[in-house]
Amino acid sequence: MSRRLTLHELAERQQSKYALVAAAAKRGRALMDGEPPLLETHASKPVTIALEEIRQHKLIVEIPPVGIK
């Protein structure tokens, strides 16, 4: 079994920590609303599942354009 990445390590692999958090929260809400997970996992919390999906490249984090307010 592979070692799990910490949130800090996952954030270092992304260009934007904000985009990572926003994507995980949005996907977590979708999972809570009944969407199925994109992978098999032992995690039970929606945001943890979302972060695992991001780690395994099943979910792509999009970087918002600069200057949007």
Helices and strands as residue ranges (DSSP letters): H 7-13, H 17-32, H 46-55
